Amino acid sequence: MATVTPDLSSIFIVLAFLGALLAVRQIIVAKAGTIKAKLGTSEREIVLLDAYKLERSLQVSLLNIGGSRVAVLHGARGQAAMIKLEDGASVDLNTLKGEHADAP
């Protein structure tokens, strides 16, 4: 049975690619504050308020993004939908569980 030995040029290419990725990561981490300021997200905080599992692979997450409440419905396949909740809007836990408030 023949053994396969890696080519030195292939190893060098992989190491150079990993080195470039690490350099880009360090630049992004070092300039995170500047990047956030340019994007206008430095003062907006994202807080996960609660998450509810609706089905086996379907979940709704309630987020507070910069003072606005947002509901995000997402599944296992990466598909998501976002709904901005208006002021005063609330989500009843019984509704999410499929129960009715008037049920005995």
Beta strands, then each sheet from edge to edge (+ up, - down):
strand 1: 46-55
strand 2: 58-65
strand 3: 68-75
strand 4: 80-85
sheet 1: 1+ 2- 3+ 4-
end
